Amino acid sequence: MIKKRLFTPGPTPIPESVMLRMAEPIIHHRNPEFGEILTRVHENLQYLFQTKGPVVVLTSSGTGGVEATFTSLFSPGDTIIAANGGKFGERWVKMPKAFGLNVVELKVEWGKAPTADQIRELLKKHPETKAVYLVHSETSTGAATDVKTLSEVIRKESGALVCVDGITAVGAHEMRFDDWGIDVCVTGSQKGLMIPPGLAFVALSQRAIAAMETAKLPRFYFDLRKAVKAWEKNDTPWTPAVSLVIGVDAALQMLRQEGIEKIWERHRKLATALRMGVQAIGLKLFSETPSYAVTPVWVPEGVEWKAFNKIIKGKHGITIAGGQDDYTGKIFRVSHLGYYDALDMVTVMAAIEWSLAECGYKVELGKGVGTVMQQLM
Ligand SMILES: *Cc1c(COP(=O)(O)O)cnc(C)c1O
């Protein structure tokens, strides 16, 4: 028998208690019982994002949540700046173009994050900019962006909205939506929220809500004005994914019980320990500004990614992620976002050592594991 274990940055593992709640008989979304659940979900989402404003629940994956922000906040021809340092940054360049927005692309080398100077320069060059889109944790490269600092810069230099793809950052990295002056932050259910794919969560500032009133892009199902209006009554405009909302209620209660600062700290610790562990066996890290959600590592010379992946998955039951685009076969990515603890890092480190050793890589078994254990003692 082989136990299957998921170490991918979405979907992420689901706690047993959450799965059991989702397995209960379905209830109707217009009855008071569901109203109570949604009210609690809304409150706990405000806690998660650290905001007093609306965080609306949409039935879609994370990408749909971001699309809702483009179509609800802007008009054709509006200029936005989008930082592109990976697969997701690239998506936020392509998508607004598809809707007729004028996109100024800030190209960032994979593994790096956009800097304050780069943003400042672009805002000076494009004073008409309506919004800047940043990816808080770029899942394809494991690079984290300093959203707090960049938000300050954007606020100081312009009237542009600060819009954040927080899809693998919320619940892993510090996020203080109100205090940092963020206008839009999106996350998805299958990442830090520890439930299956299917829900997006969009936090909105008063400035963002005001922008929705004058925005002219066509929209209907993903009209955030409707979502906010319904939110005010602890309701949703359309039939929500009832079972997923019940699941996220259970997951958010777990997160609330742990406490948001403790959750950020847990992710920082697990990520740091794993980074030290892989380095202890001579592996090299890919990202220069490491994310606490996912750790990309260079596949060492002489090892074939395909052979390594076959062993770690087939023999040890562990699913990790490969590299994307130019880095396919060159890096592998290990996630520690969501429902993970110290022993999970020991487990995945052991599987990495075993699998690399079987691929002929010279490793003193237990060296990385020992480092991870030391770090997490
Ligand atoms: C997963 C992910 C997305 C896309 O979310 P989907 O739920 O797959 O639509 C966007 N941005 C980042 C950073 C992600 O990790």
The ligand as an SDF file (V2000), in Angstrom:
LIG
                    3D

 15 15  0  0  0  0  0  0  0  0999 V2000
   -3.7290   29.0090   -8.9630 C   0  0  0  0  0  0  0  0  0  0  0  0
   -3.4110   30.4360   -9.2300 C   0  0  0  0  0  0  0  0  0  0  0  0
   -4.2170   31.2260  -10.0590 C   0  0  0  0  0  0  0  0  0  0  0  0
   -5.3590   30.6710  -10.8530 C   0  0  0  0  0  0  0  0  0  0  0  0
   -6.3500   30.2270  -10.0850 O   0  0  0  0  0  0  0  0  0  0  0  0
   -7.3760   29.1340  -10.6720 P   0  0  0  0  0  0  0  0  0  0  0  0
   -8.1040   28.7960   -9.4130 O   0  0  0  0  0  0  0  0  0  0  0  0
   -6.5680   28.0260  -11.2360 O   0  0  0  0  0  0  0  0  0  0  0  0
   -8.2100   29.8180  -11.6590 O   0  0  0  0  0  0  0  0  0  0  0  0
   -3.9080   32.5580  -10.2070 C   0  0  0  0  0  0  0  0  0  0  0  0
   -2.8380   33.1020   -9.6060 N   0  0  0  0  0  0  0  0  0  0  0  0
   -2.0240   32.3800   -8.8230 C   0  0  0  0  0  0  0  0  0  0  0  0
   -0.8620   33.0550   -8.1920 C   0  0  0  0  0  0  0  0  0  0  0  0
   -2.2860   31.0270   -8.6140 C   0  0  0  0  0  0  0  0  0  0  0  0
   -1.4620   30.3010   -7.8490 O   0  0  0  0  0  0  0  0  0  0  0  0
  1  2  1  0
  2  3  1  0
  2 14  2  0
  3  4  1  0
  3 10  2  0
  4  5  1  0
  5  6  1  0
  6  7  2  0
  6  8  1  0
  6  9  1  0
 10 11  1  0
 11 12  2  0
 12 13  1  0
 12 14  1  0
 14 15  1  0
M  END
$$$$
